[in-house]
Amino acid sequence: MRNVDNKTAARGSGQFLLPVVVGTLVVAAAVGGYVFMRGQEGAMAPTTGVCTAEAAEYTIRPLENFRFGVEVRLGAPATLIDIVSREDTTGSVTTDDFIENVRLLNADGSEHPLKYEGVGSWRLGGAAVDRPIVRYEIRAGHDAHGWAIGKEEIAYNFDGSSFFTGWTVLLTDYAQQACPSLITFDVPENWKVAAPWKHVEGKTYRADNTQDLQKNGFALGPSMPTFEVQAGDSSLTVVYENAVAGIARQATEDADAIFSYYQNVYGGPAGSSYVIFMVSDEGTDGGAFVSSFAQRFSLPSNTAEELVWRHGFAHEVGHLWNGITIVPANPNDNEWFKEGFTDYLTLKALTRIDAINEVQLEMKLANILRRYYLSLYTKGPMSLVEAGANKQENRMLVYGGGALFALLLDGQLSRIDGAGTFESMLTDVYRELPRPYTSDQLMQILDAASNGGASRLLSDVNEGISPQDMKARFSTQGLDLGVFAPEELYVVFSPDNCGPGGGQCAPDYLR
């Protein structure tokens, strides 16, 4: 039995795929609710109760030739210690193969038996060890191999530095999933560390739980250019390879304006931090985690690919608010809101900062509809909540249906109370919604702003809106729709939006 979380070995919930989804990131998506698998013993739900100590204290230090030593001091007796095991695309290499020289020690340094059981599991045996110490080495050569979920979900080297995802290199006692861990980087003075966890002091960080520890990326090394954006308690750190410095500069220009846009929409700052890693590769792709995101870029970047990665960057920044600050109690119930609403706001943010023009906005609106109708064509009507329970398989409905719901609701509210009403509703969501929140609590706020219209509209999206009905709905929102087949459709701004001057203009609520 493979040691996996509920992302599966296919493209996971922290991925966007090309060309099926152009310019849309499936993220990061990735906050809360995951149940890890523990070796050959099956699924373990997160533990409950009060943690009296850290689950573990990690110390990571560089050795030589892209090797790193790791010491794990476990806070409680343990039976198994695990990583999430992955096979490469040939089936001949696993992430386990990059962990070597694993030893189990007592506090006095005496050694105890340790048995490798495969699929990312090592069994602690022999005499009882009260607070086990596990030492091992990481060989940072993962990017010499192909991985079905992409190397940004595994590990890679860049400019003399190394990027890792926690789940492939940080051995963990899953029996302590709910407890925090400390991570200390014992590195030379000239080295940098980029990690998404809460900073304690120096180069020591605290991860809230196993998911925060393992479902995140981090990097360390002597050559690691970065830029940071700060807005109140919100911070964004971007780490980039020198080869993509031009892309990073554009992201820097976007970041301040995008931060300002989201803060105005939600009426407050995101009280959280986020780290984005940018490197070059053969293809443009990305992987998203709890509070970090890894992007890869095909170079040289062209205008079409810029539409993809700038959308992804803006989408990820949006998750600082919707997904990290506004946290769902059960992510499966609210993926449509977290991802779909964020993707819709991304379009508005890109329009606001002039990153896309009106023709490109029409194309992106058509993409929303295309995802929705392709999902209906291939799977039939399905509720957005049901789709979120298997997000990757139903990604077109989670993103397309969620964004369509936001688009239709924005148009309805704007027609009644004017442009900006949708944003005022999201300000209420930010201010009033509990952390974490339930679906019922979310819908109460949306219904209060729409006189019950949000629930009726969500029911329509769940049941499936025909193209003919969609045409009629869009016509009242300043949009003309043409549909021939599920994959062939066009959204064009109505000339009526432009006034006496004529032409084709986006309706006010989209500008």
C-alpha positions in Angstrom: 0.0 0.0 0.0 1.5 3.3 -1.1 2.0 5.9 1.6 -0.1 8.7 0.2 -2.4 11.5 1.2 -5.7 12.1 -0.5 -4.1 13.9 -3.5 -3.3 10.5 -5.1 -0.5 9.9 -7.5 -2.3 11.7 -10.3 -2.0 15.5 -10.6 -2.9 16.6 -7.1 -5.0 19.3 -5.5 -2.0 21.6 -5.6 -1.6 21.5 -9.4 -2.7 23.2 -12.5 -2.7 21.3 -15.8 -2.0 22.6 -19.3 -3.6 22.9 -21.7 -6.9 21.8 -20.1 -6.9 24.7 -17.6 -5.2 27.8 -19.0 -4.1 30.2 -16.5 -5.8 28.7 -13.5 -4.0 27.3 -10.5 -5.6 24.6 -8.4 -4.5 25.3 -5.1 -3.2 25.8 -2.8 -5.1 25.4 -2.4 -4.6 22.9 -0.1 -5.6 24.0 3.3 -6.8 21.7 6.0 -8.7 18.4 6.1 -6.2 16.0 4.6 -5.8 12.5 6.1 -2.4 11.0 5.7 -1.9 7.3 5.3 0.4 5.6 7.6 2.6 2.9 6.1 0.8 -0.3 5.8 -1.6 0.4 8.6 -4.1 2.4 6.7 -5.6 5.9 7.1 -5.2 7.8 10.3 -7.4 10.7 11.1 -5.7 13.7 12.8 -5.4 13.2 16.5 -7.4 15.4 18.8 -6.8 16.7 22.3 -4.1 18.9 23.8 -0.5 18.6 22.8 1.8 18.7 25.8 4.9 18.9 23.7 6.1 19.3 20.1 5.6 16.2 18.0 9.3 16.6 16.9 12.2 18.9 16.8 14.1 18.8 13.5 17.6 20.0 12.8 18.7 20.2 9.1 22.3 20.9 8.2 24.2 20.8 4.9 26.8 18.2 4.3 28.4 18.2 0.9 27.5 17.6 -2.8 23.8 18.5 -2.2 23.5 16.2 0.8 21.8 17.2 4.0 21.8 15.7 7.5 18.6 15.6 9.4 18.1 14.9 13.1 14.6 14.3 14.4 14.0 14.4 18.2 10.5 12.9 18.7 8.4 14.2 21.5 6.7 10.9 22.4 7.3 7.1 22.0 6.7 6.1 18.4 6.1 2.9 16.4 6.5 4.1 12.9 8.1 7.1 11.3 7.1 8.0 7.7 7.3 10.2 4.6 4.8 10.3 1.7 6.3 7.8 -0.7 6.2 8.5 -4.5 7.4 6.6 -7.5 9.1 8.2 -10.4 7.6 7.9 -13.9 9.6 4.8 -14.7 8.6 3.0 -11.5 12.2 2.3 -10.7 12.9 5.0 -8.2 10.9 6.2 -5.2 11.4 9.2 -2.9 12.4 6.7 -0.2 15.6 6.1 -2.2 16.8 9.7 -1.4 16.7 9.0 2.4 19.8 7.2 3.5 21.7 6.1 6.6 18.7 6.1 8.8 19.6 5.4 12.5 17.5 5.3 15.7 19.2 6.5 18.9 18.3 6.9 22.5 19.0 10.2 24.3 22.3 8.7 25.6 23.4 7.9 22.1 22.8 4.1 22.2 21.5 2.7 19.0 18.2 0.8 18.6 16.9 -1.5 15.9 15.2 0.3 13.0 13.5 -1.6 10.1 12.7 -0.1 6.7 9.3 -1.5 5.7 9.0 0.2 2.3 6.4 2.7 1.0 7.9 5.5 3.2 7.8 3.7 6.5 10.5 2.8 9.1 9.5 0.8 12.1 11.0 1.6 15.5 11.8 -1.7 17.2 13.7 -3.2 20.1 13.7 -1.8 23.6 11.2 1.0 24.3 12.6 4.4 23.4 10.9 7.1 25.4 12.0 10.1 23.2 13.5 8.6 20.1 16.1 10.4 18.1 16.2 9.5 14.4 19.2 10.6 12.2 19.4 10.3 8.5 20.7 11.9 5.3 18.9 13.5 2.3 20.4 13.2 -1.1 19.1 16.1 -3.1 19.0 14.6 -6.6 15.3 14.1 -7.1 15.1 16.4 -10.2 17.3 13.9 -12.2 14.1 11.9 -12.5 10.6 12.5 -13.8 7.7 12.5 -11.4 4.0 12.2 -12.4 3.0 15.1 -10.1 5.9 17.3 -11.2 9.3 18.0 -9.5 7.8 21.1 -7.8 5.8 18.6 -5.7 9.0 16.6 -4.9 12.4 18.4 -4.8 14.9 20.1 -7.1 18.2 22.0 -7.1 18.6 25.5 -8.5 21.5 28.0 -8.6 23.4 25.9 -6.0 20.4 25.9 -3.6 17.9 23.1 -2.9 14.1 23.0 -2.7 12.2 20.3 -0.9 8.6 19.5 -0.1 8.2 18.4 3.5 6.3 15.2 2.7 9.2 13.7 0.7 12.1 14.4 3.2 10.8 15.0 6.7 10.2 11.7 8.5 7.2 12.1 10.8 5.2 10.2 13.5 1.7 10.4 12.1 0.3 9.4 15.5 1.1 13.0 16.5 -0.5 14.7 13.5 -2.3 17.5 15.5 0.9 18.6 17.4 3.3 21.3 16.3 7.0 20.7 15.4 10.1 22.9 15.5 12.4 23.1 12.5 15.9 24.5 12.9 18.3 25.1 10.0 21.9 24.8 11.1 23.5 26.4 8.0 26.5 28.6 7.3 26.1 32.3 8.0 26.0 33.2 4.3 23.2 30.7 3.6 19.6 31.7 3.3 16.5 29.8 4.3 13.0 30.3 2.8 10.3 28.5 4.8 6.6 29.2 5.1 6.3 28.2 8.8 6.0 30.6 11.7 9.3 32.2 12.5 10.5 31.6 16.0 14.0 33.1 16.1 17.2 32.9 14.1 16.7 30.1 11.6 14.1 28.2 13.7 10.5 27.8 12.6 7.3 26.2 14.0 4.9 24.1 12.0 1.4 24.0 13.4 0.8 20.3 12.7 1.8 17.4 10.4 0.0 18.9 7.4 1.7 22.3 7.9 5.0 20.5 8.2 4.8 18.1 5.3 2.4 19.8 2.9 4.7 22.8 2.3 7.9 23.6 0.4 11.1 25.1 1.7 14.5 26.0 0.3 18.0 26.6 1.6 21.3 27.4 0.1 24.0 30.1 -0.6 22.4 31.6 -3.7 18.8 32.4 -3.4 17.6 35.8 -4.6 14.3 36.9 -3.0 11.9 39.8 -2.9 9.2 40.5 -0.2 5.9 42.3 -0.2 4.5 43.4 3.2 1.1 44.7 3.9 0.3 44.9 7.6 0.5 41.4 9.1 0.5 39.9 5.6 3.8 39.0 3.9 4.7 37.4 0.6 8.2 36.1 0.0 9.2 35.1 -3.6 12.3 33.0 -4.1 13.5 32.8 -7.7 16.2 31.2 -9.8 18.4 33.7 -11.6 17.1 32.4 -15.0 13.6 33.7 -14.2 14.7 37.1 -12.8 12.7 38.9 -15.5 9.5 37.0 -14.5 10.2 37.7 -10.9 10.5 41.4 -11.6 7.1 41.4 -13.3 5.7 39.5 -10.3 7.2 42.2 -8.1 5.4 44.9 -10.1 2.1 42.9 -9.9 2.4 42.1 -6.2 1.8 45.5 -4.6 -1.2 46.3 -6.8 -2.7 42.8 -6.3 -2.2 43.0 -2.5 -4.0 46.4 -2.5 -6.8 45.0 -4.6 -7.5 42.1 -2.4 -7.2 44.1 0.8 -9.8 46.6 -0.6 -12.1 43.8 -1.6 -12.0 42.0 1.8 -11.8 45.2 3.8 -8.8 44.0 5.8 -5.3 42.4 5.6 -4.6 38.7 5.5 -3.0 37.9 8.8 -0.7 35.3 7.3 2.5 34.7 5.2 3.1 32.9 2.0 6.2 31.8 0.1 6.4 31.3 -3.7 9.3 29.6 -5.4 10.0 30.4 -9.1 12.4 28.3 -11.3 12.8 27.5 -14.9 12.0 24.1 -16.5 10.9 22.5 -19.7 7.3 23.3 -19.2 5.2 25.8 -17.3 3.6 24.2 -14.2 3.0 24.6 -10.5 2.2 23.0 -7.3 0.5 24.5 -4.3 0.7 23.7 -0.6 -0.7 24.9 2.7 1.2 28.2 2.8 3.6 28.0 -0.1 3.6 27.6 -3.8 6.1 26.4 -6.4 6.0 27.6 -10.0 8.1 26.4 -13.0 8.4 28.4 -16.2 9.3 27.4 -19.8 11.9 29.8 -21.1 11.9 32.0 -23.0 8.5 33.1 -21.7 6.1 34.3 -24.4 3.0 36.5 -24.2 0.6 33.5 -24.0 2.5 31.9 -21.1 2.6 35.3 -19.3 -1.2 35.1 -19.3 -0.9 31.8 -17.5 1.7 32.5 -14.9 0.4 36.0 -14.0 -3.0 34.5 -13.4 -1.5 31.8 -11.3 0.5 34.3 -9.3 -2.5 36.6 -8.6 -4.7 33.5 -7.7 -2.1 32.4 -5.2 -1.9 35.8 -3.6 -5.7 35.7 -3.3 -5.5 32.6 -1.2 -3.8 34.6 1.6 -7.3 35.9 2.2 -9.6 33.1 1.0 -8.1 29.8 2.1 -5.5 30.8 4.7 -7.1 33.7 6.6 -10.7 32.6 5.9 -10.4 28.9 6.8 -13.1 26.3 6.1 -13.9 23.7 8.8 -14.3 21.1 6.1 -12.4 22.1 2.9 -14.2 19.5 0.8 -17.5 21.3 1.4 -16.1 24.7 0.4 -13.5 24.1 -2.4 -15.9 25.8 -4.8 -15.8 28.9 -2.7 -12.1 28.9 -2.0 -11.0 28.1 -5.5 -13.9 29.3 -7.7 -14.4 32.7 -6.0 -10.6 33.2 -5.9 -10.3 32.4 -9.6 -13.1 34.8 -10.4 -11.6 37.6 -8.3 -8.3 36.9 -10.0 -9.9 38.0 -13.3 -11.1 41.2 -11.8 -7.7 41.8 -10.1 -5.8 41.3 -13.4 -8.2 43.6 -15.2 -7.8 46.2 -12.4 -4.0 46.3 -12.7 -4.1 46.2 -16.5 -2.4 42.8 -16.7 -5.1 41.7 -19.2 -7.2 43.7 -21.7 -10.9 43.3 -22.4 -10.4 40.8 -25.2 -8.4 38.6 -22.9 -11.0 39.0 -20.2 -13.7 37.8 -22.6 -11.5 34.7 -23.3 -11.0 34.0 -19.6 -14.8 34.3 -19.0 -15.3 31.8 -21.8 -12.8 29.5 -20.0 -15.1 29.6 -16.9 -18.1 28.5 -19.0 -16.1 25.9 -20.9 -15.0 24.2 -17.7 -18.5 24.2 -16.4 -20.1 22.7 -19.6 -17.3 20.2 -20.1 -17.9 18.9 -16.6 -21.6 18.6 -17.2 -21.0 16.9 -20.5 -18.5 14.3 -19.1 -19.9 13.7 -15.7 -23.5 15.1 -15.7 -24.9 17.5 -13.1 -23.1 17.3 -9.7 -23.3 19.6 -6.7 -20.2 21.8 -6.1 -19.9 20.3 -2.6 -19.9 16.8 -4.1 -17.3 17.8 -6.7 -15.0 19.2 -3.9 -14.9 15.8 -2.2 -12.8 14.6 -5.1 -11.3 17.9 -6.2 -8.7 16.7 -8.6 -11.1 14.4 -10.6 -13.8 17.2 -10.6 -11.4 20.1 -10.9 -13.3 21.7 -13.9 -16.5 21.8 -11.9 -14.9 23.0 -8.7 -13.1 25.8 -10.5 -15.5 26.4 -13.4 -18.7 26.0 -11.4 -17.4 28.0 -8.4 -16.3 30.8 -10.6 -19.5 30.7 -12.6 -21.5 31.0 -9.4 -19.4 34.1 -8.4 -19.9 35.6 -11.9 -23.6 35.2 -11.9 -24.0 36.4 -8.4 -21.9 39.5 -9.1 -24.0 40.3 -12.1 -27.3 39.9 -10.1 -26.1 42.0 -7.2 -24.8 44.7 -9.5 -28.0 44.9 -11.6 -30.0 45.5 -8.4 -27.6 47.6 -6.2 -24.8 48.7 -8.6 -21.2 47.7 -9.3 -19.2 46.9 -6.1 -22.0 45.1 -4.3 -20.3 41.8 -4.8 -17.1 43.2 -3.2 -19.1 44.6 -0.3 -20.5 41.1 0.3 -17.0 39.7 0.5 -16.1 42.4 3.0 -19.0 41.0 5.1 -17.6 37.5 4.6 -14.1 38.6 5.8 -15.6 40.5 8.8 -18.4 38.2 10.0 -17.4 34.6 9.0 -16.0 32.5 11.9 -12.6 30.9 11.6 -13.0 28.1 10.8 -16.4 28.4 9.1 -19.1 26.0 7.9 -21.0 26.0 4.6 -24.2 27.1 6.4 -22.4 30.1 7.9 -21.0 31.1 4.6 -24.4 30.8 2.8 -26.1 32.8 5.5 -23.9 35.8 4.7 -24.2 35.4 0.9 -28.0 35.1 1.2 -28.2 38.1 3.5 -26.5 40.2 0.8 -28.7 38.8 -2.0 -32.1 38.4 -0.3 -31.8 34.6 -0.5 -30.7 34.7 -4.1 -27.3 33.1 -3.5 -28.8 29.8 -2.3 -31.2 29.7 -5.3 -28.4 30.4 -7.7 -26.2 27.7 -6.1 -29.0 25.2 -6.5 -29.3 26.2 -10.2 -25.5 25.7 -10.8 -25.7 22.3 -9.0 -28.6 21.1 -11.1 -27.0 22.3 -14.4 -27.9 25.5 -16.3 -28.6 24.9 -20.0 -26.8 27.1 -22.6 -30.2 28.6 -23.5 -30.9 29.6 -20.0 -27.3 30.8 -19.6 -27.7 33.1 -22.6 -30.8 34.7 -21.0 -29.0 35.2 -17.7 -25.9 36.7 -19.3 -27.9 39.0 -21.5 -29.1 40.8 -18.3 -25.5 41.2 -17.2 -24.1 42.9 -20.2 -22.6 39.7 -21.7 -23.5 38.0 -25.0 -23.0 34.2 -25.1 -22.6 31.9 -28.1 -22.5 28.1 -27.6 -22.3 25.4 -30.3 -20.9 22.5 -28.3 -19.6 22.0 -24.7 -16.1 23.0 -25.8 -17.0 25.8 -28.3 -18.4 28.9 -26.7 -17.7 32.6 -26.8 -18.4 35.4 -24.4 -18.5 38.9 -25.9 -19.3 42.2 -24.1 -22.5 43.7 -25.2 -22.4 47.0 -27.1 -25.0 48.3 -24.7 -22.3 48.6 -22.0 -20.5 51.4 -23.9 -23.1 54.1 -24.0 -23.5 56.5 -27.0 -19.9 55.9 -28.2 -20.7 52.4 -29.2 -18.1 49.6 -29.5 -17.8 46.7 -27.1 -17.1 47.4 -23.4 -17.0 45.3 -20.2 -19.9 45.9 -17.9 -19.0 48.1 -14.9 -19.0 45.3 -12.4 -16.1 43.6 -14.3 -14.0 46.7 -14.6 
